[in-house]
Amino acid sequence: MSEKLKQDISIGHNLKSLRKRANLSQEAVAAKLELQGFSMSQKIISQMELGHYSIRISVLLALKQIYNVASFDEFFKDLEK
């Protein structure tokens, strides 16, 4: 029998690790996203990191730039199936 994948897998832990590696606060990330035209608050960044807020692809693209991430693989590494 084939193994089923969870429909929603949280990348929140990786988001938090990447943010900390970039030496940014949640407030700073929210401000940088605002400058790129995304209406985000520190609370939304927190909710994303906790896995309680779905992340749009456009926001993920912006976070890749803000966190200076070379590959999207860093967002998805070490995730449970």
PDB file of N, CA, C and O in Angstrom:
ATOM      1  N   MET A   1       0.839  -1.182   0.000  1.00  0.00           N
ATOM      2  CA  MET A   1       0.000   0.000   0.000  1.00  0.00           C
ATOM      3  C   MET A   1       0.890   1.254   0.000  1.00  0.00           C
ATOM      4  O   MET A   1       1.906   1.301   0.693  1.00  0.00           O
ATOM      5  N   SER A   2       0.504   2.242  -0.767  1.00  0.00           N
ATOM      6  CA  SER A   2       1.335   3.446  -0.835  1.00  0.00           C
ATOM      7  C   SER A   2       1.141   4.309   0.407  1.00  0.00           C
ATOM      8  O   SER A   2       0.073   4.331   1.018  1.00  0.00           O
ATOM      9  N   GLU A   3       2.200   5.010   0.754  1.00  0.00           N
ATOM     10  CA  GLU A   3       2.177   5.887   1.916  1.00  0.00           C
ATOM     11  C   GLU A   3       1.511   7.208   1.546  1.00  0.00           C
ATOM     12  O   GLU A   3       1.839   7.803   0.519  1.00  0.00           O
ATOM     13  N   LYS A   4       0.589   7.664   2.368  1.00  0.00           N
ATOM     14  CA  LYS A   4      -0.097   8.926   2.112  1.00  0.00           C
ATOM     15  C   LYS A   4       0.703  10.082   2.684  1.00  0.00           C
ATOM     16  O   LYS A   4       1.298   9.973   3.755  1.00  0.00           O
ATOM     17  N   LEU A   5       0.709  11.183   1.963  1.00  0.00           N
ATOM     18  CA  LEU A   5       1.360  12.387   2.437  1.00  0.00           C
ATOM     19  C   LEU A   5       0.352  13.271   3.149  1.00  0.00           C
ATOM     20  O   LEU A   5      -0.824  13.302   2.787  1.00  0.00           O
ATOM     21  N   LYS A   6       0.812  13.980   4.152  1.00  0.00           N
ATOM     22  CA  LYS A   6      -0.060  14.955   4.800  1.00  0.00           C
ATOM     23  C   LYS A   6      -0.392  16.032   3.776  1.00  0.00           C
ATOM     24  O   LYS A   6       0.465  16.422   2.983  1.00  0.00           O
ATOM     25  N   GLN A   7      -1.621  16.510   3.789  1.00  0.00           N
ATOM     26  CA  GLN A   7      -2.021  17.529   2.827  1.00  0.00           C
ATOM     27  C   GLN A   7      -1.382  18.866   3.119  1.00  0.00           C
ATOM     28  O   GLN A   7      -1.018  19.590   2.193  1.00  0.00           O
ATOM     29  N   ASP A   8      -1.240  19.205   4.365  1.00  0.00           N
ATOM     30  CA  ASP A   8      -0.642  20.479   4.741  1.00  0.00           C
ATOM     31  C   ASP A   8       0.559  20.217   5.636  1.00  0.00           C
ATOM     32  O   ASP A   8       0.431  19.703   6.747  1.00  0.00           O
ATOM     33  N   ILE A   9       1.722  20.580   5.127  1.00  0.00           N
ATOM     34  CA  ILE A   9       2.957  20.404   5.874  1.00  0.00           C
ATOM     35  C   ILE A   9       3.483  21.794   6.220  1.00  0.00           C
ATOM     36  O   ILE A   9       3.615  22.650   5.345  1.00  0.00           O
ATOM     37  N   SER A  10       3.777  22.011   7.470  1.00  0.00           N
ATOM     38  CA  SER A  10       4.239  23.323   7.920  1.00  0.00           C
ATOM     39  C   SER A  10       5.733  23.493   7.669  1.00  0.00           C
ATOM     40  O   SER A  10       6.534  22.606   7.966  1.00  0.00           O
ATOM     41  N   ILE A  11       6.089  24.644   7.121  1.00  0.00           N
ATOM     42  CA  ILE A  11       7.494  24.997   6.960  1.00  0.00           C
ATOM     43  C   ILE A  11       7.887  26.052   7.994  1.00  0.00           C
ATOM     44  O   ILE A  11       8.943  26.676   7.899  1.00  0.00           O
ATOM     45  N   GLY A  12       7.019  26.232   8.975  1.00  0.00           N
ATOM     46  CA  GLY A  12       7.218  27.272   9.981  1.00  0.00           C
ATOM     47  C   GLY A  12       8.552  27.209  10.691  1.00  0.00           C
ATOM     48  O   GLY A  12       9.204  28.236  10.878  1.00  0.00           O
ATOM     49  N   HIS A  13       8.970  26.014  11.089  1.00  0.00           N
ATOM     50  CA  HIS A  13      10.250  25.868  11.790  1.00  0.00           C
ATOM     51  C   HIS A  13      11.396  26.354  10.909  1.00  0.00           C
ATOM     52  O   HIS A  13      12.299  27.043  11.383  1.00  0.00           O
ATOM     53  N   ASN A  14      11.358  25.996   9.628  1.00  0.00           N
ATOM     54  CA  ASN A  14      12.401  26.432   8.702  1.00  0.00           C
ATOM     55  C   ASN A  14      12.348  27.943   8.491  1.00  0.00           C
ATOM     56  O   ASN A  14      13.391  28.589   8.391  1.00  0.00           O
ATOM     57  N   LEU A  15      11.153  28.509   8.423  1.00  0.00           N
ATOM     58  CA  LEU A  15      11.020  29.966   8.282  1.00  0.00           C
ATOM     59  C   LEU A  15      11.672  30.681   9.457  1.00  0.00           C
ATOM     60  O   LEU A  15      12.391  31.665   9.281  1.00  0.00           O
ATOM     61  N   LYS A  16      11.414  30.177  10.650  1.00  0.00           N
ATOM     62  CA  LYS A  16      11.992  30.787  11.841  1.00  0.00           C
ATOM     63  C   LYS A  16      13.517  30.666  11.840  1.00  0.00           C
ATOM     64  O   LYS A  16      14.219  31.624  12.161  1.00  0.00           O
ATOM     65  N   SER A  17      14.018  29.497  11.481  1.00  0.00           N
ATOM     66  CA  SER A  17      15.471  29.285  11.437  1.00  0.00           C
ATOM     67  C   SER A  17      16.133  30.206  10.415  1.00  0.00           C
ATOM     68  O   SER A  17      17.184  30.786  10.685  1.00  0.00           O
ATOM     69  N   LEU A  18      15.520  30.336   9.250  1.00  0.00           N
ATOM     70  CA  LEU A  18      16.080  31.199   8.205  1.00  0.00           C
ATOM     71  C   LEU A  18      16.037  32.666   8.624  1.00  0.00           C
ATOM     72  O   LEU A  18      16.959  33.429   8.336  1.00  0.00           O
ATOM     73  N   ARG A  19      14.964  33.053   9.303  1.00  0.00           N
ATOM     74  CA  ARG A  19      14.858  34.437   9.788  1.00  0.00           C
ATOM     75  C   ARG A  19      15.952  34.731  10.802  1.00  0.00           C
ATOM     76  O   ARG A  19      16.602  35.775  10.750  1.00  0.00           O
ATOM     77  N   LYS A  20      16.145  33.798  11.722  1.00  0.00           N
ATOM     78  CA  LYS A  20      17.179  33.993  12.749  1.00  0.00           C
ATOM     79  C   LYS A  20      18.571  33.986  12.132  1.00  0.00           C
ATOM     80  O   LYS A  20      19.440  34.751  12.549  1.00  0.00           O
ATOM     81  N   ARG A  21      18.785  33.125  11.138  1.00  0.00           N
ATOM     82  CA  ARG A  21      20.078  33.080  10.455  1.00  0.00           C
ATOM     83  C   ARG A  21      20.364  34.416   9.758  1.00  0.00           C
ATOM     84  O   ARG A  21      21.514  34.848   9.667  1.00  0.00           O
ATOM     85  N   ALA A  22      19.294  35.064   9.266  1.00  0.00           N
ATOM     86  CA  ALA A  22      19.428  36.373   8.617  1.00  0.00           C
ATOM     87  C   ALA A  22      19.531  37.496   9.647  1.00  0.00           C
ATOM     88  O   ALA A  22      19.682  38.664   9.291  1.00  0.00           O
ATOM     89  N   ASN A  23      19.446  37.130  10.927  1.00  0.00           N
ATOM     90  CA  ASN A  23      19.534  38.088  12.033  1.00  0.00           C
ATOM     91  C   ASN A  23      18.450  39.164  11.940  1.00  0.00           C
ATOM     92  O   ASN A  23      18.719  40.356  12.089  1.00  0.00           O
ATOM     93  N   LEU A  24      17.219  38.713  11.689  1.00  0.00           N
ATOM     94  CA  LEU A  24      16.081  39.629  11.570  1.00  0.00           C
ATOM     95  C   LEU A  24      15.018  39.288  12.606  1.00  0.00           C
ATOM     96  O   LEU A  24      14.800  38.120  12.929  1.00  0.00           O
ATOM     97  N   SER A  25      14.366  40.312  13.115  1.00  0.00           N
ATOM     98  CA  SER A  25      13.213  40.102  13.995  1.00  0.00           C
ATOM     99  C   SER A  25      11.974  39.897  13.123  1.00  0.00           C
ATOM    100  O   SER A  25      11.986  40.179  11.924  1.00  0.00           O
ATOM    101  N   GLN A  26      10.925  39.411  13.738  1.00  0.00           N
ATOM    102  CA  GLN A  26       9.656  39.277  13.010  1.00  0.00           C
ATOM    103  C   GLN A  26       9.177  40.648  12.536  1.00  0.00           C
ATOM    104  O   GLN A  26       8.632  40.772  11.440  1.00  0.00           O
ATOM    105  N   GLU A  27       9.376  41.661  13.350  1.00  0.00           N
ATOM    106  CA  GLU A  27       8.976  43.021  12.984  1.00  0.00           C
ATOM    107  C   GLU A  27       9.740  43.507  11.759  1.00  0.00           C
ATOM    108  O   GLU A  27       9.166  44.144  10.876  1.00  0.00           O
ATOM    109  N   ALA A  28      11.036  43.206  11.707  1.00  0.00           N
ATOM    110  CA  ALA A  28      11.864  43.624  10.577  1.00  0.00           C
ATOM    111  C   ALA A  28      11.426  42.925   9.290  1.00  0.00           C
ATOM    112  O   ALA A  28      11.396  43.538   8.223  1.00  0.00           O
ATOM    113  N   VAL A  29      11.088  41.643   9.396  1.00  0.00           N
ATOM    114  CA  VAL A  29      10.610  40.903   8.226  1.00  0.00           C
ATOM    115  C   VAL A  29       9.295  41.494   7.731  1.00  0.00           C
ATOM    116  O   VAL A  29       9.108  41.688   6.530  1.00  0.00           O
ATOM    117  N   ALA A  30       8.395  41.776   8.652  1.00  0.00           N
ATOM    118  CA  ALA A  30       7.113  42.382   8.281  1.00  0.00           C
ATOM    119  C   ALA A  30       7.332  43.720   7.583  1.00  0.00           C
ATOM    120  O   ALA A  30       6.659  44.022   6.598  1.00  0.00           O
ATOM    121  N   ALA A  31       8.264  44.516   8.082  1.00  0.00           N
ATOM    122  CA  ALA A  31       8.559  45.823   7.480  1.00  0.00           C
ATOM    123  C   ALA A  31       9.139  45.655   6.075  1.00  0.00           C
ATOM    124  O   ALA A  31       8.770  46.394   5.162  1.00  0.00           O
ATOM    125  N   LYS A  32      10.036  44.695   5.896  1.00  0.00           N
ATOM    126  CA  LYS A  32      10.630  44.451   4.581  1.00  0.00           C
ATOM    127  C   LYS A  32       9.572  43.960   3.595  1.00  0.00           C
ATOM    128  O   LYS A  32       9.594  44.331   2.422  1.00  0.00           O
ATOM    129  N   LEU A  33       8.651  43.129   4.070  1.00  0.00           N
ATOM    130  CA  LEU A  33       7.565  42.668   3.199  1.00  0.00           C
ATOM    131  C   LEU A  33       6.644  43.828   2.827  1.00  0.00           C
ATOM    132  O   LEU A  33       6.186  43.921   1.688  1.00  0.00           O
ATOM    133  N   GLU A  34       6.376  44.706   3.782  1.00  0.00           N
ATOM    134  CA  GLU A  34       5.549  45.898   3.513  1.00  0.00           C
ATOM    135  C   GLU A  34       6.172  46.737   2.407  1.00  0.00           C
ATOM    136  O   GLU A  34       5.466  47.233   1.529  1.00  0.00           O
ATOM    137  N   LEU A  35       7.495  46.899   2.445  1.00  0.00           N
ATOM    138  CA  LEU A  35       8.197  47.677   1.422  1.00  0.00           C
ATOM    139  C   LEU A  35       8.069  47.050   0.037  1.00  0.00           C
ATOM    140  O   LEU A  35       8.170  47.737  -0.980  1.00  0.00           O
ATOM    141  N   GLN A  36       7.846  45.732   0.012  1.00  0.00           N
ATOM    142  CA  GLN A  36       7.677  45.030  -1.259  1.00  0.00           C
ATOM    143  C   GLN A  36       6.206  44.937  -1.666  1.00  0.00           C
ATOM    144  O   GLN A  36       5.871  44.290  -2.658  1.00  0.00           O
ATOM    145  N   GLY A  37       5.337  45.584  -0.900  1.00  0.00           N
ATOM    146  CA  GLY A  37       3.926  45.637  -1.269  1.00  0.00           C
ATOM    147  C   GLY A  37       3.038  44.590  -0.639  1.00  0.00           C
ATOM    148  O   GLY A  37       1.881  44.438  -1.031  1.00  0.00           O
ATOM    149  N   PHE A  38       3.567  43.862   0.339  1.00  0.00           N
ATOM    150  CA  PHE A  38       2.772  42.845   1.028  1.00  0.00           C
ATOM    151  C   PHE A  38       2.300  43.399   2.365  1.00  0.00           C
ATOM    152  O   PHE A  38       3.105  43.887   3.159  1.00  0.00           O
ATOM    153  N   SER A  39       1.023  43.326   2.608  1.00  0.00           N
ATOM    154  CA  SER A  39       0.463  43.811   3.863  1.00  0.00           C
ATOM    155  C   SER A  39       0.641  42.727   4.925  1.00  0.00           C
ATOM    156  O   SER A  39      -0.168  41.805   5.030  1.00  0.00           O
ATOM    157  N   MET A  40       1.709  42.852   5.707  1.00  0.00           N
ATOM    158  CA  MET A  40       2.049  41.856   6.716  1.00  0.00           C
ATOM    159  C   MET A  40       2.320  42.542   8.043  1.00  0.00           C
ATOM    160  O   MET A  40       2.806  43.673   8.090  1.00  0.00           O
ATOM    161  N   SER A  41       2.000  41.846   9.111  1.00  0.00           N
ATOM    162  CA  SER A  41       2.298  42.339  10.456  1.00  0.00           C
ATOM    163  C   SER A  41       3.207  41.323  11.150  1.00  0.00           C
ATOM    164  O   SER A  41       3.392  40.206  10.668  1.00  0.00           O
ATOM    165  N   GLN A  42       3.760  41.725  12.270  1.00  0.00           N
ATOM    166  CA  GLN A  42       4.579  40.801  13.069  1.00  0.00           C
ATOM    167  C   GLN A  42       3.744  39.600  13.463  1.00  0.00           C
ATOM    168  O   GLN A  42       4.254  38.480  13.505  1.00  0.00           O
ATOM    169  N   LYS A  43       2.475  39.812  13.752  1.00  0.00           N
ATOM    170  CA  LYS A  43       1.598  38.709  14.163  1.00  0.00           C
ATOM    171  C   LYS A  43       1.441  37.678  13.040  1.00  0.00           C
ATOM    172  O   LYS A  43       1.412  36.475  13.301  1.00  0.00           O
ATOM    173  N   ILE A  44       1.341  38.145  11.803  1.00  0.00           N
ATOM    174  CA  ILE A  44       1.214  37.213  10.678  1.00  0.00           C
ATOM    175  C   ILE A  44       2.512  36.426  10.500  1.00  0.00           C
ATOM    176  O   ILE A  44       2.475  35.226  10.225  1.00  0.00           O
ATOM    177  N   ILE A  45       3.657  37.091  10.654  1.00  0.00           N
ATOM    178  CA  ILE A  45       4.943  36.388  10.561  1.00  0.00           C
ATOM    179  C   ILE A  45       5.007  35.306  11.643  1.00  0.00           C
ATOM    180  O   ILE A  45       5.441  34.184  11.381  1.00  0.00           O
ATOM    181  N   SER A  46       4.581  35.644  12.833  1.00  0.00           N
ATOM    182  CA  SER A  46       4.543  34.677  13.930  1.00  0.00           C
ATOM    183  C   SER A  46       3.637  33.501  13.592  1.00  0.00           C
ATOM    184  O   SER A  46       4.003  32.348  13.820  1.00  0.00           O
ATOM    185  N   GLN A  47       2.461  33.786  13.051  1.00  0.00           N
ATOM    186  CA  GLN A  47       1.509  32.735  12.692  1.00  0.00           C
ATOM    187  C   GLN A  47       2.080  31.823  11.595  1.00  0.00           C
ATOM    188  O   GLN A  47       1.848  30.615  11.611  1.00  0.00           O
ATOM    189  N   MET A  48       2.825  32.400  10.645  1.00  0.00           N
ATOM    190  CA  MET A  48       3.469  31.591   9.605  1.00  0.00           C
ATOM    191  C   MET A  48       4.488  30.642  10.235  1.00  0.00           C
ATOM    192  O   MET A  48       4.556  29.465   9.882  1.00  0.00           O
ATOM    193  N   GLU A  49       5.276  31.171  11.169  1.00  0.00           N
ATOM    194  CA  GLU A  49       6.307  30.355  11.814  1.00  0.00           C
ATOM    195  C   GLU A  49       5.710  29.267  12.693  1.00  0.00           C
ATOM    196  O   GLU A  49       6.338  28.230  12.907  1.00  0.00           O
ATOM    197  N   LEU A  50       4.521  29.487  13.197  1.00  0.00           N
ATOM    198  CA  LEU A  50       3.835  28.476  14.007  1.00  0.00           C
ATOM    199  C   LEU A  50       3.062  27.480  13.155  1.00  0.00           C
ATOM    200  O   LEU A  50       2.547  26.486  13.667  1.00  0.00           O
ATOM    201  N   GLY A  51       2.981  27.748  11.855  1.00  0.00           N
ATOM    202  CA  GLY A  51       2.252  26.855  10.962  1.00  0.00           C
ATOM    203  C   GLY A  51       0.759  27.082  10.965  1.00  0.00           C
ATOM    204  O   GLY A  51       0.002  26.208  10.543  1.00  0.00           O
ATOM    205  N   HIS A  52       0.314  28.249  11.438  1.00  0.00           N
ATOM    206  CA  HIS A  52      -1.108  28.552  11.532  1.00  0.00           C
ATOM    207  C   HIS A  52      -1.599  29.491  10.440  1.00  0.00           C
ATOM    208  O   HIS A  52      -2.764  29.886  10.442  1.00  0.00           O
ATOM    209  N   TYR A  53      -0.719  29.853   9.505  1.00  0.00           N
ATOM    210  CA  TYR A  53      -1.064  30.808   8.453  1.00  0.00           C
ATOM    211  C   TYR A  53      -0.488  30.297   7.144  1.00  0.00           C
ATOM    212  O   TYR A  53       0.716  30.062   7.042  1.00  0.00           O
ATOM    213  N   SER A  54      -1.329  30.126   6.156  1.00  0.00           N
ATOM    214  CA  SER A  54      -0.874  29.649   4.854  1.00  0.00           C
ATOM    215  C   SER A  54      -0.093  30.741   4.131  1.00  0.00           C
ATOM    216  O   SER A  54      -0.498  31.904   4.106  1.00  0.00           O
ATOM    217  N   ILE A  55       1.009  30.353   3.560  1.00  0.00           N
ATOM    218  CA  ILE A  55       1.912  31.299   2.908  1.00  0.00           C
ATOM    219  C   ILE A  55       1.663  31.277   1.405  1.00  0.00           C
ATOM    220  O   ILE A  55       1.661  30.219   0.777  1.00  0.00           O
ATOM    221  N   ARG A  56       1.454  32.463   0.842  1.00  0.00           N
ATOM    222  CA  ARG A  56       1.298  32.564  -0.607  1.00  0.00           C
ATOM    223  C   ARG A  56       2.666  32.403  -1.262  1.00  0.00           C
ATOM    224  O   ARG A  56       3.694  32.723  -0.666  1.00  0.00           O
ATOM    225  N   ILE A  57       2.663  31.909  -2.482  1.00  0.00           N
ATOM    226  CA  ILE A  57       3.901  31.717  -3.230  1.00  0.00           C
ATOM    227  C   ILE A  57       4.635  33.050  -3.405  1.00  0.00           C
ATOM    228  O   ILE A  57       5.861  33.100  -3.308  1.00  0.00           O
ATOM    229  N   SER A  58       3.896  34.120  -3.660  1.00  0.00           N
ATOM    230  CA  SER A  58       4.525  35.431  -3.844  1.00  0.00           C
ATOM    231  C   SER A  58       5.254  35.872  -2.569  1.00  0.00           C
ATOM    232  O   SER A  58       6.311  36.497  -2.647  1.00  0.00           O
ATOM    233  N   VAL A  59       4.704  35.557  -1.416  1.00  0.00           N
ATOM    234  CA  VAL A  59       5.363  35.890  -0.145  1.00  0.00           C
ATOM    235  C   VAL A  59       6.605  35.022   0.038  1.00  0.00           C
ATOM    236  O   VAL A  59       7.635  35.498   0.514  1.00  0.00           O
ATOM    237  N   LEU A  60       6.505  33.768  -0.337  1.00  0.00           N
ATOM    238  CA  LEU A  60       7.653  32.865  -0.239  1.00  0.00           C
ATOM    239  C   LEU A  60       8.798  33.359  -1.135  1.00  0.00           C
ATOM    240  O   LEU A  60       9.964  33.294  -0.748  1.00  0.00           O
ATOM    241  N   LEU A  61       8.463  33.844  -2.315  1.00  0.00           N
ATOM    242  CA  LEU A  61       9.481  34.421  -3.209  1.00  0.00           C
ATOM    243  C   LEU A  61      10.155  35.629  -2.548  1.00  0.00           C
ATOM    244  O   LEU A  61      11.375  35.783  -2.619  1.00  0.00           O
ATOM    245  N   ALA A  62       9.356  36.476  -1.911  1.00  0.00           N
ATOM    246  CA  ALA A  62       9.903  37.651  -1.223  1.00  0.00           C
ATOM    247  C   ALA A  62      10.774  37.226  -0.043  1.00  0.00           C
ATOM    248  O   ALA A  62      11.841  37.801   0.172  1.00  0.00           O
ATOM    249  N   LEU A  63      10.337  36.236   0.719  1.00  0.00           N
ATOM    250  CA  LEU A  63      11.124  35.756   1.857  1.00  0.00           C
ATOM    251  C   LEU A  63      12.441  35.144   1.400  1.00  0.00           C
ATOM    252  O   LEU A  63      13.456  35.262   2.087  1.00  0.00           O
ATOM    253  N   LYS A  64      12.427  34.493   0.245  1.00  0.00           N
ATOM    254  CA  LYS A  64      13.671  33.930  -0.308  1.00  0.00           C
ATOM    255  C   LYS A  64      14.692  35.044  -0.504  1.00  0.00           C
ATOM    256  O   LYS A  64      15.874  34.874  -0.206  1.00  0.00           O
ATOM    257  N   GLN A  65      14.233  36.168  -1.000  1.00  0.00           N
ATOM    258  CA  GLN A  65      15.121  37.312  -1.216  1.00  0.00           C
ATOM    259  C   GLN A  65      15.536  37.945   0.127  1.00  0.00           C
ATOM    260  O   GLN A  65      16.715  38.220   0.346  1.00  0.00           O
ATOM    261  N   ILE A  66      14.575  38.168   1.006  1.00  0.00           N
ATOM    262  CA  ILE A  66      14.855  38.804   2.303  1.00  0.00           C
ATOM    263  C   ILE A  66      15.826  37.973   3.132  1.00  0.00           C
ATOM    264  O   ILE A  66      16.724  38.522   3.769  1.00  0.00           O
ATOM    265  N   TYR A  67      15.652  36.659   3.129  1.00  0.00           N
ATOM    266  CA  TYR A  67      16.505  35.776   3.924  1.00  0.00           C
ATOM    267  C   TYR A  67      17.792  35.393   3.187  1.00  0.00           C
ATOM    268  O   TYR A  67      18.637  34.677   3.723  1.00  0.00           O
ATOM    269  N   ASN A  68      17.926  35.884   1.947  1.00  0.00           N
ATOM    270  CA  ASN A  68      19.101  35.593   1.133  1.00  0.00           C
ATOM    271  C   ASN A  68      19.331  34.088   1.012  1.00  0.00           C
ATOM    272  O   ASN A  68      20.430  33.585   1.247  1.00  0.00           O
ATOM    273  N   VAL A  69      18.264  33.390   0.637  1.00  0.00           N
ATOM    274  CA  VAL A  69      18.283  31.940   0.505  1.00  0.00           C
ATOM    275  C   VAL A  69      18.615  31.586  -0.943  1.00  0.00           C
ATOM    276  O   VAL A  69      17.997  32.111  -1.869  1.00  0.00           O
ATOM    277  N   ALA A  70      19.589  30.698  -1.139  1.00  0.00           N
ATOM    278  CA  ALA A  70      20.021  30.325  -2.487  1.00  0.00           C
ATOM    279  C   ALA A  70      18.998  29.446  -3.202  1.00  0.00           C
ATOM    280  O   ALA A  70      18.809  29.560  -4.413  1.00  0.00           O
ATOM    281  N   SER A  71      18.345  28.574  -2.446  1.00  0.00           N
ATOM    282  CA  SER A  71      17.441  27.601  -3.050  1.00  0.00           C
ATOM    283  C   SER A  71      16.183  27.444  -2.193  1.00  0.00           C
ATOM    284  O   SER A  71      16.227  27.576  -0.969  1.00  0.00           O
ATOM    285  N   PHE A  72      15.072  27.162  -2.857  1.00  0.00           N
ATOM    286  CA  PHE A  72      13.830  26.913  -2.125  1.00  0.00           C
ATOM    287  C   PHE A  72      13.933  25.651  -1.272  1.00  0.00           C
ATOM    288  O   PHE A  72      13.138  25.457  -0.353  1.00  0.00           O
ATOM    289  N   ASP A  73      14.897  24.806  -1.569  1.00  0.00           N
ATOM    290  CA  ASP A  73      15.094  23.588  -0.775  1.00  0.00           C
ATOM    291  C   ASP A  73      15.270  23.906   0.704  1.00  0.00           C
ATOM    292  O   ASP A  73      14.890  23.108   1.561  1.00  0.00           O
ATOM    293  N   GLU A  74      15.841  25.061   1.005  1.00  0.00           N
ATOM    294  CA  GLU A  74      16.058  25.430   2.410  1.00  0.00           C
ATOM    295  C   GLU A  74      14.744  25.640   3.157  1.00  0.00           C
ATOM    296  O   GLU A  74      14.688  25.441   4.371  1.00  0.00           O
ATOM    297  N   PHE A  75      13.699  26.034   2.459  1.00  0.00           N
ATOM    298  CA  PHE A  75      12.388  26.194   3.094  1.00  0.00           C
ATOM    299  C   PHE A  75      11.762  24.837   3.415  1.00  0.00           C
ATOM    300  O   PHE A  75      10.973  24.712   4.352  1.00  0.00           O
ATOM    301  N   PHE A  76      12.127  23.815   2.620  1.00  0.00           N
ATOM    302  CA  PHE A  76      11.438  22.533   2.704  1.00  0.00           C
ATOM    303  C   PHE A  76      12.282  21.395   3.252  1.00  0.00           C
ATOM    304  O   PHE A  76      11.840  20.246   3.247  1.00  0.00           O
ATOM    305  N   LYS A  77      13.493  21.689   3.726  1.00  0.00           N
ATOM    306  CA  LYS A  77      14.352  20.606   4.210  1.00  0.00           C
ATOM    307  C   LYS A  77      13.837  20.023   5.524  1.00  0.00           C
ATOM    308  O   LYS A  77      13.226  20.709   6.343  1.00  0.00           O
ATOM    309  N   ASP A  78      14.105  18.751   5.686  1.00  0.00           N
ATOM    310  CA  ASP A  78      13.796  18.030   6.926  1.00  0.00           C
ATOM    311  C   ASP A  78      12.318  18.046   7.314  1.00  0.00           C
ATOM    312  O   ASP A  78      11.988  18.041   8.500  1.00  0.00           O
ATOM    313  N   LEU A  79      11.424  18.065   6.318  1.00  0.00           N
ATOM    314  CA  LEU A  79       9.993  18.041   6.624  1.00  0.00           C
ATOM    315  C   LEU A  79       9.519  16.600   6.756  1.00  0.00           C
ATOM    316  O   LEU A  79       9.990  15.704   6.055  1.00  0.00           O
ATOM    317  N   GLU A  80       8.574  16.397   7.672  1.00  0.00           N
ATOM    318  CA  GLU A  80       7.987  15.070   7.844  1.00  0.00           C
ATOM    319  C   GLU A  80       6.953  14.842   6.766  1.00  0.00           C
ATOM    320  O   GLU A  80       6.271  15.771   6.333  1.00  0.00           O
ATOM    321  N   LYS A  81       6.843  13.594   6.337  1.00  0.00           N
ATOM    322  CA  LYS A  81       5.815  13.248   5.355  1.00  0.00           C
ATOM    323  C   LYS A  81       4.482  13.150   6.020  1.00  0.00           C
ATOM    324  O   LYS A  81       3.482  12.866   5.360  1.00  0.00           O
TER     325      LYS A  81
END
